[in-house]
Amino acid sequence: MNKKALIFGITSDIGAGVARYLQHDGWQVFGTSTWFQSADVKLLNFSASNQLQDFLDDSPFFQDWSLVCFFSGTMEPIGPFFEIDFSKWQSAFQINFMSQIQILHGIWKHKSEFSRPAVCFLAGGGTNSAFDNYSSYCLSKISLIKFVELIASEYPEGNFFILGPGYVKTKIHNETLKAGLSAGRNLDRTLEFLRGDGTPIENIYNHIKWCLSNSSQAISGRNFSTVHDPWDSKLDLVQLLEKDQNLYKLRRRDIDKD
């Protein structure tokens, strides 16, 4: 029997690409979309609490899952914190963080009994520095990074990880272009990026496969970078991770007093 994967945001560029690779590798793939539905795809708006509950009541749809990927998200509202509509800020945080962990909370009991359950989130900008004018998006991603560590500690039987894919050519960057000068310095960075190739979705999928194929001790609870981490090199990253439980996690760096 093929393993079952759930992709939240299956009609996003990353979601659609990862779904194709999973199906090629023999997975049963189901998902959600904000605009498309079929036998394998449910309509779901992450900002609508009534839709979330209706989805969670439909347990046959996600029964016996082995992998969950959360690829829904928005960078809006974009602009300085005190100049944007706070209700929109709050709605974005709901979409990017609260709704995702609410869904995971609701479907956890329906995981497969025959494989180690794996949960993949996407990280974003601002992990290592300020990400001006994207405060809701940035804080939601930081919250997911810490959530992954917390839930991995509480449930060692699972494999919870979050990937920073780098710049990927997806529709989400239209939000920055639409924001214009409200995007600050990220507008020029985005325009420059769009002239290049970005991270191939195949690389993101191969990184997910790498996380699925290695021990929970090395993977679970970590924040990975598809572009910057040596996960596909000759360096034995797994061995380094198994030895150091602080690598690729949010930590406070103290003053070296020696």
C-alpha positions as CSV (number, residue, x, y, z in Angstrom):
1,M,0.0,0.0,0.0
2,N,1.3,3.4,-1.0
3,K,2.0,6.0,1.7
4,K,-0.4,8.9,2.0
5,A,0.8,12.5,1.8
6,L,-1.2,15.7,2.6
7,I,-0.2,18.9,1.0
8,F,-1.8,22.1,2.3
9,G,-1.5,24.5,-0.6
10,I,-1.3,21.9,-3.3
11,T,-2.0,24.4,-6.0
12,S,0.8,26.7,-4.9
13,D,3.9,26.5,-7.1
14,I,5.9,24.6,-4.5
15,G,2.9,22.5,-3.5
16,A,2.1,21.4,-7.1
17,G,5.8,20.6,-7.8
18,V,6.3,18.6,-4.7
19,A,3.0,16.8,-5.3
20,R,4.2,15.7,-8.8
21,Y,7.5,14.3,-7.4
22,L,5.7,12.5,-4.6
23,Q,3.3,10.9,-7.0
24,H,6.2,9.9,-9.2
25,D,7.8,8.1,-6.2
26,G,4.6,6.2,-5.5
27,W,2.9,8.3,-2.9
28,Q,-0.9,8.8,-2.7
29,V,-1.2,12.6,-2.6
30,F,-4.2,14.6,-1.3
31,G,-4.3,18.4,-0.7
32,T,-6.1,21.6,-0.2
33,S,-6.5,24.7,-2.3
34,T,-8.1,28.1,-2.0
35,W,-9.6,28.0,-5.5
36,F,-9.6,24.4,-6.9
37,Q,-11.3,21.2,-5.8
38,S,-11.5,17.6,-6.9
39,A,-11.8,14.1,-5.4
40,D,-8.2,14.5,-4.0
41,V,-8.3,18.3,-3.4
42,K,-10.5,20.1,-0.8
43,L,-11.2,23.8,-0.8
44,L,-9.8,25.4,2.3
45,N,-9.2,29.0,3.3
46,F,-6.8,29.2,6.1
47,S,-8.2,32.5,7.3
48,A,-11.8,31.1,7.7
49,S,-12.2,29.3,11.1
50,N,-15.5,27.7,9.9
51,Q,-13.8,26.1,6.9
52,L,-11.0,24.8,9.2
53,Q,-13.5,23.1,11.4
54,D,-15.4,21.7,8.5
55,F,-12.2,20.3,7.1
56,L,-11.2,18.7,10.4
57,D,-14.6,17.1,10.6
58,D,-13.9,15.2,7.3
59,S,-11.6,12.6,8.8
60,P,-11.8,10.1,5.9
61,F,-10.0,12.6,3.7
62,F,-6.8,12.6,5.8
63,Q,-7.1,9.2,7.5
64,D,-3.8,7.2,7.7
65,W,-1.5,10.0,6.6
66,S,2.3,9.5,6.7
67,L,3.5,12.9,5.6
68,V,2.0,16.4,5.9
69,C,3.5,19.5,4.1
70,F,2.3,23.0,4.9
71,F,2.9,25.2,1.8
72,S,0.2,27.8,2.2
73,G,1.2,31.3,3.1
74,T,1.1,35.0,2.4
75,M,3.6,37.8,2.9
76,E,0.9,40.5,3.1
77,P,0.4,43.0,4.6
78,I,3.7,44.5,3.6
79,G,4.8,47.8,5.1
80,P,6.0,49.4,8.3
81,F,4.2,48.0,11.3
82,F,2.5,51.2,12.5
83,E,1.3,52.0,9.0
84,I,-0.6,48.8,8.1
85,D,-4.1,47.6,9.1
86,F,-3.6,45.5,12.2
87,S,-6.6,43.3,11.3
88,K,-4.8,42.3,8.1
89,W,-1.6,41.7,10.1
90,Q,-3.5,39.4,12.5
91,S,-5.2,37.5,9.6
92,A,-1.8,36.9,8.0
93,F,-0.5,35.5,11.3
94,Q,-3.5,33.2,11.4
95,I,-2.8,31.9,7.9
96,N,0.9,31.5,8.3
97,F,1.0,30.1,11.8
98,M,-2.2,29.5,13.9
99,S,-4.2,27.7,11.2
100,Q,-1.3,25.4,10.4
101,I,-0.8,24.2,13.9
102,Q,-4.5,24.0,14.5
103,I,-4.8,21.6,11.5
104,L,-1.9,19.5,12.7
105,H,-3.5,19.4,16.2
106,G,-6.7,18.1,14.6
107,I,-5.3,15.5,12.2
108,W,-2.5,14.1,14.4
109,K,-4.7,11.3,15.8
110,H,-5.4,10.1,12.2
111,K,-1.7,9.5,11.3
112,S,-0.7,6.1,9.9
113,E,0.2,3.3,12.4
114,F,2.6,1.8,9.9
115,S,5.2,4.5,9.4
116,R,6.9,7.3,11.3
117,P,4.7,10.5,10.9
118,A,6.5,13.3,9.2
119,V,5.5,17.0,9.2
120,C,7.2,19.6,7.0
121,F,6.7,23.4,7.2
122,L,8.3,26.2,5.2
123,A,10.5,28.9,6.8
124,G,11.0,32.3,5.4
125,G,13.1,35.5,5.6
126,G,14.1,37.1,8.9
127,T,15.5,34.1,10.8
128,N,19.0,35.6,11.1
129,S,18.3,39.3,10.8
130,A,15.6,41.9,10.7
131,F,13.1,41.6,7.8
132,D,11.8,45.1,7.6
133,N,8.1,45.7,6.6
134,Y,7.2,42.0,6.7
135,S,6.6,41.7,10.4
136,S,3.6,39.4,10.4
137,Y,5.1,37.0,7.9
138,C,8.5,37.0,9.6
139,L,7.1,36.4,13.1
140,S,4.8,33.6,11.9
141,K,7.9,31.8,10.4
142,I,9.9,32.3,13.6
143,S,7.0,30.9,15.6
144,L,6.9,27.8,13.3
145,I,10.6,27.3,13.8
146,K,10.2,27.2,17.6
147,F,7.0,25.2,17.4
148,V,8.9,22.5,15.4
149,E,11.5,22.2,18.2
150,L,8.8,22.1,20.9
151,I,6.6,19.5,19.3
152,A,9.6,17.3,18.4
153,S,10.6,17.2,22.0
154,E,7.1,16.3,23.2
155,Y,6.5,13.7,20.5
156,P,9.8,11.9,19.7
157,E,8.0,9.3,17.6
158,G,7.4,11.9,14.9
159,N,9.7,13.7,12.5
160,F,9.0,17.5,12.5
161,F,11.1,19.8,10.4
162,I,11.0,23.2,8.7
163,L,12.8,24.1,5.5
164,G,14.0,27.5,4.3
165,P,13.9,27.0,0.5
166,G,15.6,30.3,-0.3
167,Y,14.3,32.4,-3.2
168,V,11.9,30.2,-5.3
169,K,10.2,31.6,-8.4
170,T,6.6,31.5,-7.2
171,K,3.5,33.7,-7.3
172,I,4.1,34.9,-3.7
173,H,6.6,37.5,-4.9
174,N,3.8,39.3,-6.7
175,E,2.8,40.5,-3.3
176,T,6.1,42.3,-3.0
177,L,5.9,43.8,-6.4
178,K,2.3,45.0,-5.7
179,A,3.5,46.6,-2.4
180,G,6.1,48.6,-4.3
181,L,8.0,51.1,-2.1
182,S,6.1,49.8,1.0
183,A,8.3,46.7,0.6
184,G,11.4,48.8,1.4
185,R,14.8,47.4,0.4
186,N,13.2,44.0,-0.3
187,L,11.7,45.4,-3.5
188,D,15.1,45.7,-5.2
189,R,16.2,42.4,-3.8
190,T,13.1,40.7,-5.3
191,L,13.5,42.4,-8.7
192,E,17.1,41.2,-8.8
193,F,16.1,37.7,-7.8
194,L,13.4,37.5,-10.5
195,R,16.1,38.1,-13.1
196,G,17.8,34.8,-12.0
197,D,16.7,31.2,-11.7
198,G,16.1,30.7,-7.9
199,T,15.9,27.4,-6.1
200,P,14.6,24.6,-8.3
201,I,11.6,22.8,-6.7
202,E,13.3,19.5,-7.4
203,N,16.0,20.6,-4.8
204,I,13.3,21.3,-2.3
205,Y,11.8,17.9,-2.9
206,N,15.1,16.1,-2.6
207,H,15.8,18.0,0.7
208,I,12.4,16.7,2.0
209,K,13.4,13.2,0.9
210,W,16.7,13.6,2.7
211,C,14.8,14.6,5.9
212,L,12.5,11.6,5.6
213,S,15.3,9.2,5.1
214,N,17.4,10.1,8.2
215,S,17.0,9.6,11.9
216,S,14.6,11.7,13.9
217,Q,17.5,12.5,16.3
218,A,19.2,14.2,13.4
219,I,16.2,15.8,11.7
220,S,13.3,16.4,14.0
221,G,13.0,19.8,15.6
222,R,15.4,21.5,13.2
223,N,15.3,24.5,10.9
224,F,17.0,23.6,7.6
225,S,18.2,25.7,4.7
226,T,17.9,24.0,1.3
227,V,20.3,26.5,-0.2
228,H,23.0,26.9,2.5
229,D,23.1,23.6,4.4
230,P,25.5,20.8,3.2
231,W,22.7,18.2,3.2
232,D,23.6,17.0,-0.3
233,S,27.4,17.2,0.1
234,K,30.0,14.6,1.2
235,L,30.1,16.2,4.7
236,D,28.3,13.8,7.1
237,L,25.8,16.4,8.3
238,V,23.6,13.7,9.9
239,Q,26.4,12.7,12.2
240,L,27.1,16.3,13.2
241,L,23.4,16.8,13.9
242,E,23.1,13.7,16.0
243,K,26.0,14.8,18.2
244,D,24.8,18.4,18.7
245,Q,21.1,19.0,19.6
246,N,21.6,22.8,19.3
247,L,22.4,22.9,15.6
248,Y,19.8,24.5,13.4
249,K,17.6,25.7,16.2
250,L,16.7,29.1,17.7
251,R,19.3,29.9,20.4
252,R,20.5,32.9,22.3
253,R,24.2,33.5,21.7
254,D,25.9,34.6,24.9
255,I,29.1,36.6,25.3
256,D,32.3,34.5,25.2
257,K,33.8,35.3,28.6
258,D,37.0,33.3,28.1
